[in-house]
Amino acid sequence: MNIIFLGLPGSGKGTQAELLKNEYSLGSISTGDLLREEVKSQSSIGIEIKRKMENGELVDDDIVIEILQKNLSSSSYKNGFILDGFPRNIAQAEKLEIMLNNINKKITKVFNFIVNEDIIIKRITGRYLCSNCGAIYNSFFNKPKVDDVCDKCGAKEFDKRADDNKETIINRINIFNHSNFKIVEFYSKKNLIVSVDALKSVPQIFEEIKSSINN
């Protein structure tokens, strides 16, 4: 079971990926997380990735494919994987397909998360997380019960991603809208696309995704 989640940043893909990973013992890969890990390593590739991410640009396809192949070839993904937010254009989809063929894997389902752009902007610009345990909050939709105190661990230090700002998000939305139609078309021809109403509740979306997989 190898799954792709398509959708704007903040559309809820990460939340559903985590639920699905636990339900079916799958490996979950966020290309954004992989790239941020590379940035933390401060390698020459990481420095270039950081510059592009802070400007709202997309990282070169070959770099992402290389990082993906290294991860997907490991035993952590023997039961299958969930690929969150990649591919983002036809060229990436084609390169991904070639790479997966090389390691004897193929995509079995593609979920396309659909959500209002204004909601996306609030979800991302309002997002922050606990520095201690990583619990995620949102200044618009999901504040801690006590201001500036983490519900889970009681810590009072929080972090915010450098690229979670309105200008960067609008740029990413424009890039996404330009390419996503063709991506959906690409996978629709393979009868793999399932549309997801990302404005529904988390449990509702999860049940619909499970139903689609089980059918």
C-alpha atoms as one frame of an Amber mdcrd trajectory, in Angstrom:
protein
   0.000   0.000   0.000   1.823   3.098  -1.282  -0.155   6.327  -1.023   0.282
   9.939  -2.140  -1.389  12.900  -0.413  -1.827  15.971  -2.639  -3.002  19.331
  -1.309  -1.991  22.793  -0.230   0.258  23.204   2.815  -2.047  23.285   5.840
  -4.825  21.242   4.229  -4.533  18.564   6.914  -2.410  16.048   5.020   0.072
  15.641   7.860  -2.625  14.906  10.436  -4.225  12.249   8.254  -0.838  10.766
   7.351  -0.095  10.242  11.046  -3.467   8.551  11.650  -3.119   6.359   8.573
   0.444   5.417   9.460  -0.689   4.080  12.837  -3.762   2.334  11.410  -1.917
   0.367   8.708   1.692   0.327  10.022   2.908   2.404   7.089   5.902   4.684
   6.870   4.995   8.360   6.499   7.225  10.697   4.531   6.815  14.464   4.383
   9.195  15.868   1.793   9.118  19.119   3.751  10.367  17.318   6.872  13.071
  15.513   4.896  14.269  18.790   3.416  14.272  20.497   6.812  16.393  17.641
   8.194  18.853  18.225   5.358  18.907  21.923   6.231  19.699  21.057   9.865
  22.676  18.993   8.684  24.131  22.241   7.217  25.428  20.374   4.168  25.981
  22.278   0.924  22.665  20.883  -0.337  21.012  21.883   2.935  22.187  25.479
   2.588  20.725  25.710  -0.917  17.478  24.096   0.254  17.207  26.640   3.093
  17.573  29.583   0.705  14.855  28.235  -1.581  12.438  27.371   1.234  12.741
  30.810   2.839  11.949  32.406  -0.537   8.965  30.116  -1.084  10.687  28.412
  -4.037  10.584  24.710  -4.845  13.689  22.613  -4.308  15.251  21.030  -7.417
  13.495  17.791  -8.391  16.623  15.654  -8.580  17.586  16.579  -5.011  14.152
  15.606  -3.672  14.076  12.350  -5.668  17.539  11.415  -4.388  16.524  12.023
  -0.776  13.261  10.110  -1.287  14.930   7.087  -2.840  17.402   6.863   0.030
  14.510   6.781   2.514  12.067   4.570   0.611  14.736   1.938   0.029  15.069
   1.355   3.773  13.303  -1.421   5.716  11.181   1.209   7.492   8.861   1.231
   4.465   8.537  -2.515   3.803   4.769  -2.379   4.538   4.242   0.635   2.287
   4.389   4.401   2.608   2.440   7.636   2.628   4.078  10.385   0.580   2.896
  13.794   1.802   2.969  16.714  -0.657   5.025  15.210  -3.471   4.998  15.247
  -6.486   4.143  18.892  -7.157   4.357  18.861 -10.966   4.288  16.461 -13.914
   8.075  16.264 -14.172   8.276  15.196 -10.523   5.480  12.648 -11.006   7.304
  11.098 -13.932  10.636  11.025 -12.091   8.943   9.559  -9.029   7.401   6.790
 -11.125  10.769   5.917 -12.648  12.471   5.924  -9.246   9.769   3.714  -7.709
  10.041   1.259 -10.605  13.771   1.069  -9.947  13.127  -0.052  -6.369  10.168
  -2.287  -7.318   7.408  -0.130  -5.859   4.306   1.579  -7.300   1.612   4.025
  -6.175  -1.711   2.412  -5.235  -3.858   5.457  -4.281  -3.656   9.277  -4.555
  -5.763  11.439  -2.208  -6.331  15.056  -3.310  -7.131  17.351  -0.333  -9.361
  20.304  -1.312  -9.706  23.347   0.974 -10.425  27.111   0.827  -7.263  29.223
   0.378  -8.198  31.732   3.122  -8.421  28.869   5.607  -5.025  27.615   4.441
  -3.408  30.998   5.102  -4.794  31.082   8.658  -3.855  27.464   9.314  -0.236
  28.078   8.343   0.473  31.634   9.507  -1.143  30.823  12.872   0.786  27.569
  13.331   3.372  27.135  16.090   4.677  24.240  18.166   5.953  23.409  21.624
   9.756  23.531  21.733   9.823  20.673  24.239   7.373  18.010  23.007   6.473
  19.219  19.506   2.729  19.618  20.148   1.197  21.765  17.398  -1.048  24.790
  18.078  -2.691  27.531  16.040  -3.369  31.118  17.097  -6.666  31.121  15.113
  -8.054  27.617  15.621  -6.229  25.732  18.359  -4.672  27.737  21.180  -3.387
  26.061  24.380  -5.983  25.929  27.171  -3.741  28.285  29.149  -2.036  31.011
  27.109   1.644  30.297  26.416   1.600  26.964  28.294   1.699  23.642  26.409
  -1.313  21.440  27.179   0.730  18.246  26.909   3.944  18.947  28.801   3.529
  22.348  30.483   6.480  23.930  28.666   6.380  27.681  27.981   8.699  27.879
  24.985   7.286  27.708  21.457   8.766  27.703  17.956   7.464  28.919  14.600
   8.801  27.859  11.198  10.611  30.623   9.327   8.617  29.869   6.157   5.207
  30.054   7.896   4.579  33.681   6.839   1.828  35.112   4.637   4.018  36.221
   1.725   5.697  32.831   1.452   2.378  30.988   1.773   0.694  33.031  -0.977
   3.642  32.322  -3.239   3.367  28.595  -2.481  -0.383  28.655  -3.149   0.157
  30.289  -6.552   2.802  27.714  -7.481   0.566  24.882  -6.274  -2.528  26.033
  -8.177  -0.503  26.316 -11.370   0.614  22.697 -11.280  -1.877  20.672  -9.221
  -4.503  20.414 -11.956  -2.029  18.613 -14.202  -0.917  16.343 -11.360  -4.511
  15.322 -10.662  -5.007  14.711 -14.383  -1.840  12.574 -14.495  -3.036  10.258
 -11.716  -6.682  10.343 -12.828  -5.626   8.650 -16.061  -4.249   5.853 -13.888
  -7.539   5.667 -11.913  -5.743   6.494  -8.669  -7.294   9.847  -7.622  -9.666
  10.204  -4.654 -10.934  13.717  -3.764 -10.993  14.694  -0.068 -13.075  17.547
   1.376 -10.443  18.885   3.783 -12.948  21.178   5.552 -14.633  18.186   7.185
 -13.627  17.104  10.683 -10.477  15.055  11.167 -12.424  11.872  12.159 -14.764
  12.226   9.159 -11.878  12.587   6.719 -10.044   9.658   8.286 -13.060   7.354
   7.986 -13.553   8.317   4.335  -9.889   7.663   3.549 -10.023   4.265   5.273
 -13.201   3.369   3.397 -11.562   4.232   0.090  -8.496   2.144   0.923 -10.488
  -0.855   2.119 -12.692  -0.790  -0.980
